[in-house]
Amino acid sequence: MSNALALVMIVRDEARCIQRCLASARAHVDEMVVLDTGSRDATPALAAAAGARVVQGSWRDDFAWARNQALALTEAPWRLVLDADEWIDRGAESLAALRARPADAIGLVRVVSAVDAAGGLQAAPSWLPRVLPRGVAYEGRIHEQPAGALPRMRLALDIGHDGYLAAQQAAKQGRNEALLRRALHESGGDPYYHYQLGKDLEVRGRFAEALPHYEEAHARGATRAAWRHDLVLRLLFTLKKCARFERAAALAEAEMPHWQGSPDFFFTLGDLLLDRALASPAQAGELLPLIESSWLRAVQIGERPELPDSVAGRGSFLAAHNLAAFYQCLGRGAEAAGWRERALKRD
């Protein structure tokens, strides 16, 4: 199977979406291998009907172990790793190009997650290592990552993902938290697991519990870590939710030089300053120009989809929406109308 490409998956109780995932990949891979870790629904039968080779496995509360068991089921030089709640959205031709090159690098793909937000769904893209050469294995009980020092290359491949929506998260509530706490203990307090546990708690509205984990990850994590951008944004948001405005302001000032090219940073900063103004009306006069300049700066930077975990719209229509509301509240109707029009055009 020289230069062949295999889709490799681990699944359990994914009857809702397994066929969508397999159908999106079937024409672009040479084989589809599915390791079922104990489904109680029709997942195995649906996967087999969609053309996958299904192997029954076990579950040991360890995602890396399970993924490595699945990887061992194929000899293909290239392996595309997807979850059942994902699908190939665009750019599948980049997979075909892999067959003409040696399997000597790890491929990063753009996973675009739909997330629930005020006003509707938002798209949150992340660059994740999902195309692996034969011989590369995973490590980490949860939020596992490929091990080794092979170079990373970005592929023009977009993967859709709806597993972060509230309806899907409800089914997994508590599972990830327990595994993250176990991994955090086993790792001796790895900052990455503090970050992931903080995120797990934050998305469920447990901000006071998330905060110390984010603080620890920020204090001890590498400044060049791929997840640093998302951590800083989430820490600012969580500090805002906990009404820790002085700490948030100090963090924003310290981090600002590092994120001059991030629309997400300035969008989040504007939101933080707005909540601070609402909480302290006496400070509103000095904060209003800073709020305005933060959102204007986000629009000036524009969209930066190459940034890890940059949310679509923060450099365009979401910032424009905020500016429209901002100017409307100040009685500056003409400016509000202009920004409202930009927001509607998603420009």
Phi, psi and omega in degrees: 000049182302130179060019177285161181233129179243140167275128182235127184224151164244138186217159168199125178053056182241033181301331180302324194223356186300321182292323177300315181297309184295321180296325182289335185258339193307317184283353189246000181231163181270336175204157178235120183243125182238121174262113179268127186256027174120040180297144174251359178250201186272014184308308182301317181294319180294320179295317179296320179295333179276359175104007181273152169271115186257129178238133179276130179231195181236173180235126183241025183056041184208105183293321180298317179300315181295317180296321180292325174297321179290318179299327181289352182275357180226152175255006182300138178297328180244140179228124173266122183254117177233157170261161185295332181272020176241166177201154176286121184262314178200162176087020183298339179297337178293335176289319179300325181294337181296331184296341182265004181229155179293151180276080186229020178208162177260128183270129175265133178240159182266107178266116184257107183266134170277128181233144176286134179211163176302128180092359178128195182281147172237156178257125181239100182274147174221143175269115186235146179281105185232357176242112190244140171286156175303136179101342177277132182240167179264156171220149180112126183298325179212155189050048184296153181225149175296137180271158175108169187249021178300148178297151176259140176229136179276131177256149179278059184234122177257129178247125174279153183207127178240017184285350179269355178294151186303321182298325180277324181295328182302324182289338184255004186303130177092328182297309183294322180300315180297317180293322179294319179295322178293315179295322178298318178294313182295330182273357182073025176091037179305128180304326180298321179286329172299316178299313183292322178291320176302317180295318179300319179287319183298314184294345176259014174079013182263067190293318181296327177284327180289326189305310181297330178289318176296319180298318180294318178297321180291320183288325188250345183284153179293137182293340180257012178297144182299335183266005184296319181302310180296320179301313182299316180296316181291325177294317176299316180297317182291321175299320177299313181297331179269005180058033177264066190290324179295316179295320180296319179296319179294319178296315181299318180296320182289325185272339187306319180299335183276345189233037180295340179257017183251111174295329180298321181298312184286327174299312180295322178298316178300317178298318179299312181295324178297313179296325177294320178295320179294325180283334182228078184305332180295337180266356188302321182302319180276339182274330184303314178297329179288323176298310180302312183293330179294311181290325175296321178296321178300316179292321179298319178294317181083184182291138179228070184296344179283345177288139178300126174062032173282128183274127180300131178106340181292338175259012182210256194290328178291317176294322178297319177301315180296319180294322177299314179294321180299309182291326178298317179295332179273001180078017181259074191298320182295316178294321179299318181296319179297317180288328177296320179295320177296321180295319181292327178281352185056041181262000000 
